[in-house]
Amino acid sequence: MKVELPFLAEGVEGGDVVQLLVHEGDQVSEGQPLIELETEKATVPVPAPTGGTVSRLLVQRGDHVKVGQAIVELKDAESGAGTAETSAPELLPAVKPNAETQREHQQAGPTTSVPAPKQPVMKQKVAAVGPQPAGTAIPAPPSVRRLARELGVDLSQVKGSEAGGRIIAEDVKAFVRERTKRGTASGGGGNIFSTPYGSERREPLSSTRRKIAANMTQAWTTIPHVHQFQDADITDLVALLKRYAPEFKKKGATLTLSSLFLKAVVHALKLYPQLNATIDLTNGEVIYKDYYNIGVAVDTPAGLIVPVVQQVDQKDLLQISLELADLAERTRKREVKLEELRGATFTVSNMGGIGAGPFLPIINPPQVGILGVGKAKMTPVYRDGQFVPRRVLQVCVAYDHRLIDGAIGARFTNEIVKVLEDFQGMFLGL
């Protein structure tokens, strides 16, 4: 049987193969991971649906695989039979004579139950042609041209394997794999090219980076952002944090400003539910969420990933602190689960830990708001007739102007500031 990439999560169409966990000839059991896939913002194993012997690997490391695409061919442990597609001669005439079909028959080993096909249609495939001369139209469909752009491939340098030198997706992937091998062999650690200005290194965009690029482009071009800035005096908040941090440490948790930000945000969201909603323009509806799942932006080597702390309103600071630390650690290690990246109703992005100043955060759709905070600064503040040093944090709330008016956005931001300046007052209902 051919094992296809299963449905992983809503909105996830596929990912990049980052590791092959089995080899041809291996015996595998049901549930055993076959490959490791980098999809959207998580790395997930793809398990075997049944036990058997790996007769053929249909993907290689670096391949982009879509849901429903075959990744591994298994032989039944009992019957030794292959896939229905390869063992049923009556299905062969209906198979489109593309590169994948011919490659399957060319690579079939002695255990394959079907002899090599002799249909004339399979002979239509001509030998690969060389790069196209300048000025010649390159025969490639739009999907292949798009793939080439994503991978930084010049199609004029790719050999087409279809009739007439037509280039298919597998040709582009093969070119990238060969280019990577050449770059690695030369010690460059990538794909090295010489230009009149010096050397350049090209690397394919990862699945994570492609998804980030697509989401940010969509958000910035389709959502009318308003950015509301406000200063918060967090001198007392920092003192509170230092006072209770040792008690949290005794319980195995680290009390951070991020934990306090989540509590402050949920308090404001309850007062202004427009910020905890989704706008559905297709059906002309506003979907108000009665749950408070807060996404927290985490800096990782693979890019910005946003795991979600579920039901923040139902958790105390100790629970939030423990969960935040665990989520952040597993996210950096790419061990976070797909379901832990979904369902956020609002996002907090705190870049104060890396010393960043104020910035303009981008809304993560379908959410309609995000809080961005940087590093607080010691600032002279005029109080009681004199200037005193205070720790001031500038916060920025971005909101979707299609749903949220400026007055609501400003009041929401002011409420967050109010909580940050008098955190204990929030618990007293003040």
C-alpha positions, 0 to 999 in steps of 0.5 A: 500500500502507498502511505499518503500524507494524512490531514494534519490540521485545518489550514495545513496543506503540507510541509517539508520533509526534514528527516527520513526515519526509515529505510527501504527494507525496514520492518515497521509497526503500526504507529511508527514514525516514517518521516518528520515533516516541518509544517507551518510552525511545527515539526511533526512525525508522520506515523505508519497506518499499519505494519509492513515492510518499507518497499520504497521511499517516495520522498526525499529530504527537502521535498515539499509534500502535500496532504494526500501525496504518497510518501512511502510504499509498504508491503503487507507483512502477511501477503507481501503484496504491494499497492493496488496501483502497482499490482493491478494491471487493469489500472495501468492504461488509465495512468497519466504518462507523467514523470512520476508514473514512469519513474515508479516503473523504472525503479520497481524492484524484483519483488514488484508483481507487475512487469515493466509496462510496454504501452507505447504511451510510456515511450513518448517521454524523451531524453532530458534536454539541456538548458534552454537557450536565451530568448526561448520560451521555457516550457513549464506550467504556472505551478512549476514557475511559482515553485521555482520562484519560491526556491530561487531557481532559474528555470533556464538552468533546469533540464526538463524530463517531459516530452519537448523538454517540459519542466515538472515540479520534480525536475525543479526539486532535483535541481535544488537537491543537486545544487545543495550537494554541490554547495555542501561539497565545496564547503560553502554550507549552501548554494554558492554563486559568483556575481560581478559584485561577489559571491552569493549563497541561496537557500530554499525558503523553509516551510515555516518561513513560507507560511510566515511570509504568506500570513504577514503579507495577507495581514498587512495588505488586507487588514487596515491596521491602527496602532495605538501607543500608550506609556505605562509606568510599571515601576510598581509592577516590577517591584511586585514581580521581584517581591513574589518571584522567589515564591514562584521559584520555590514552586518551580515557576518563573514569574515574568512580565509576560505572565502579567501581560496575559492577565492584563490583556484578558482583563481588558478583553472582557471589558471590550469584547470587540478585541476578542472577536473575528469578523466574517465579511462573507456572511456579514457577521461578527463572531464574539469568542467567550473563551480567552486563548492568548498567543505568545510570540516566541523567537526560535531559530526557524522564525517567529512561532506563536504557541497558544496559552488556552483559557487564560481567564481560568488560570492563576499566575502560577499556572500561566507561568508554568505553562508559558515556560513549557510552551516556549521551551518546546516551541524553540525545540520544535516539539510543540504540537499543531493543536497548541498553535491554534485557537488564539483569540488575541496575541502578545508579542514581548520583545523587551527580553532582547532589548528591543524598543517600541515597534508596530506589531502585525495582526495575526488573522483571523484575530483582530488585535495584538499587543506589542511591548518592548523594553522599559526605560528609566524615565524622569517623571514629574510627580508632586512638584519634582522629577523622579525616576520611574520605569516606563514601558511604551505599549502598542496595540494594533487593531483591525479598523474594519471592526474596531473604532479608534475610541474602542481601541484607545479605551482598550489600550488605556485599560491595559495600561491601567492594570499594568500600573496598578496590578493589585487593583485588578484583583480587588475589582478597582 
